[in-house]
Amino acid sequence: MTERPDRERRRGWRRAGFTLLEVLAALGLLGAVGVVASGSGHALARLGLAARAEAAGLFAAERKLEELLSLPAGERRGGNDETTSSRLSVRRVWRVVPDTPARSLDRVEVSVSWETPQLTVLTLVAVAP
């Protein structure tokens, strides 16, 4: 009778744990999930950087547009400059088209561009008396 429990104990010991194939399959799945997660994280970081740059560029364009709109109609002139907004170097170009779209109205356009993280151009347009 003592043999029987020993055999059953040995069989149970052999069945305990994982086989090499199961461990390799689990590691493969874990590796695949890691690759997908790191790719997604990298893409999200790039999108976040682009969104911050766009917000900074938009802010620089809005500041210039408001500055031009606050001037009297006869003093508005086109021009360009380069400024820094939230550590982003932004080039601004603005133009004023008098009597457009109607007499005694000025069309004011401000375009901003930046190269980091990617070349982007954004234009704001307003009409002012």
Kinemage of the C-alpha trace (Angstrom):
@kinemage 1
@onewidth
@group {chain A} dominant
@subgroup {mainchain}
@vectorlist {calphas} color= white
{ca met a 1} P 0.000 0.000 0.000
{ca thr a 2} L 2.901 2.388 0.474
{ca glu a 3} L 3.777 2.143 -3.221
{ca arg a 4} L 0.504 3.520 -4.428
{ca pro a 5} L 0.663 6.971 -2.702
{ca asp a 6} L 4.290 7.389 -3.871
{ca arg a 7} L 3.321 6.711 -7.482
{ca glu a 8} L 0.404 9.120 -7.279
{ca arg a 9} L 2.620 11.719 -5.660
{ca arg a 10} L 5.204 11.338 -8.467
{ca arg a 11} L 2.510 11.626 -11.129
{ca gly a 12} L 1.159 14.776 -9.458
{ca trp a 13} L 4.667 16.225 -9.347
{ca arg a 14} L 5.105 15.615 -13.052
{ca arg a 15} L 1.847 17.360 -13.817
{ca ala a 16} L 2.579 20.407 -11.640
{ca gly a 17} L 3.990 23.557 -13.309
{ca phe a 18} L 4.172 24.528 -16.963
{ca thr a 19} L 5.690 22.817 -19.944
{ca leu a 20} L 8.393 24.501 -21.976
{ca leu a 21} L 5.940 25.011 -24.819
{ca glu a 22} L 3.480 26.820 -22.538
{ca val a 23} L 6.218 29.089 -21.167
{ca leu a 24} L 7.436 29.945 -24.688
{ca ala a 25} L 3.886 30.707 -25.846
{ca ala a 26} L 3.319 32.994 -22.853
{ca leu a 27} L 6.629 34.803 -23.493
{ca gly a 28} L 5.712 35.234 -27.156
{ca leu a 29} L 2.359 36.768 -26.263
{ca leu a 30} L 3.960 39.024 -23.674
{ca gly a 31} L 6.554 40.168 -26.222
{ca ala a 32} L 3.884 40.909 -28.841
{ca val a 33} L 1.885 42.974 -26.345
{ca gly a 34} L 5.050 44.874 -25.398
{ca val a 35} L 5.853 45.721 -29.010
{ca val a 36} L 2.327 46.982 -29.670
{ca ala a 37} L 2.290 49.001 -26.452
{ca ser a 38} L 5.657 50.671 -27.131
{ca gly a 39} L 4.604 51.543 -30.700
{ca ser a 40} L 1.374 53.063 -29.437
{ca gly a 41} L 3.207 55.014 -26.761
{ca his a 42} L 5.648 56.421 -29.312
{ca ala a 43} L 2.796 57.455 -31.631
{ca leu a 44} L 0.961 59.154 -28.746
{ca ala a 45} L 4.101 61.046 -27.755
{ca arg a 46} L 4.542 62.321 -31.337
{ca leu a 47} L 0.891 63.397 -31.498
{ca gly a 48} L 1.211 65.209 -28.173
{ca leu a 49} L 4.288 67.082 -29.391
{ca ala a 50} L 2.517 68.077 -32.623
{ca ala a 51} L -0.560 69.248 -30.676
{ca arg a 52} L 1.564 71.393 -28.341
{ca ala a 53} L 3.351 72.941 -31.341
{ca glu a 54} L 0.033 73.691 -33.045
{ca ala a 55} L -1.331 75.340 -29.910
{ca ala a 56} L 1.805 77.503 -29.613
{ca gly a 57} L 1.603 78.482 -33.293
{ca leu a 58} L -2.072 79.323 -32.992
{ca phe a 59} L -1.357 81.458 -29.935
{ca ala a 60} L 1.357 83.400 -31.819
{ca ala a 61} L -1.017 83.983 -34.761
{ca glu a 62} L -3.836 85.135 -32.474
{ca arg a 63} L -1.554 87.619 -30.707
{ca lys a 64} L -0.472 89.184 -34.007
{ca leu a 65} L -4.023 89.245 -35.393
{ca glu a 66} L -5.327 90.987 -32.263
{ca glu a 67} L -2.462 93.468 -32.434
{ca leu a 68} L -3.316 94.314 -36.060
{ca leu a 69} L -7.044 94.574 -35.358
{ca ser a 70} L -6.398 96.995 -32.494
{ca leu a 71} L -4.668 99.458 -34.865
{ca pro a 72} L -6.629 102.093 -36.778
{ca ala a 73} L -7.366 101.078 -40.390
{ca gly a 74} L -4.816 103.473 -41.919
{ca glu a 75} L -1.959 102.143 -39.769
{ca arg a 76} L -2.332 98.435 -40.596
{ca arg a 77} L 0.535 97.228 -42.778
{ca gly a 78} L 1.786 93.829 -43.916
{ca gly a 79} L 5.042 92.393 -42.677
{ca asn a 80} L 6.777 89.427 -41.126
{ca asp a 81} L 8.782 88.470 -38.089
{ca glu a 82} L 9.965 85.520 -36.090
{ca thr a 83} L 8.937 84.915 -32.513
{ca thr a 84} L 9.156 82.232 -29.878
{ca ser a 85} L 6.014 80.820 -28.360
{ca ser a 86} L 6.273 78.071 -25.728
{ca arg a 87} L 9.884 77.338 -26.758
{ca leu a 88} L 8.791 76.941 -30.393
{ca ser a 89} L 10.325 79.164 -33.063
{ca val a 90} L 7.436 80.517 -35.168
{ca arg a 91} L 7.665 82.574 -38.343
{ca arg a 92} L 4.735 84.978 -38.825
{ca val a 93} L 3.738 86.653 -42.093
{ca trp a 94} L 0.787 89.018 -42.205
{ca arg a 95} L -0.877 91.048 -44.906
{ca val a 96} L -3.652 93.607 -45.001
{ca val a 97} L -5.879 93.895 -48.062
{ca pro a 98} L -7.859 97.172 -47.898
{ca asp a 99} L -11.444 97.433 -49.172
{ca thr a 100} L -11.833 93.651 -49.235
{ca pro a 101} L -14.416 92.071 -49.047
{ca ala a 102} L -16.265 95.400 -49.182
{ca arg a 103} L -15.554 99.102 -49.193
{ca ser a 104} L -14.195 100.386 -45.849
{ca leu a 105} L -13.382 96.844 -44.650
{ca asp a 106} L -9.891 95.351 -44.429
{ca arg a 107} L -9.062 91.700 -44.835
{ca val a 108} L -6.300 90.832 -42.369
{ca glu a 109} L -4.407 87.526 -42.780
{ca val a 110} L -1.804 86.128 -40.431
{ca ser a 111} L 0.078 82.983 -41.437
{ca val a 112} L 2.384 81.179 -39.050
{ca ser a 113} L 4.780 78.360 -39.825
{ca trp a 114} L 7.182 76.179 -37.869
{ca glu a 115} L 9.335 73.200 -38.704
{ca thr a 116} L 9.469 71.179 -35.503
{ca pro a 117} L 8.169 68.449 -35.113
{ca gln a 118} L 6.989 68.763 -38.734
{ca leu a 119} L 6.589 71.598 -41.221
{ca thr a 120} L 3.211 73.180 -40.502
{ca val a 121} L 1.503 76.304 -41.842
{ca leu a 122} L -1.566 77.833 -40.221
{ca thr a 123} L -3.478 80.896 -41.454
{ca leu a 124} L -5.994 83.062 -39.572
{ca val a 125} L -8.195 85.529 -41.467
{ca ala a 126} L -10.295 88.377 -40.077
{ca val a 127} L -12.256 91.300 -41.464
{ca ala a 128} L -11.959 94.651 -39.718
{ca pro a 129} L -13.527 98.100 -40.315
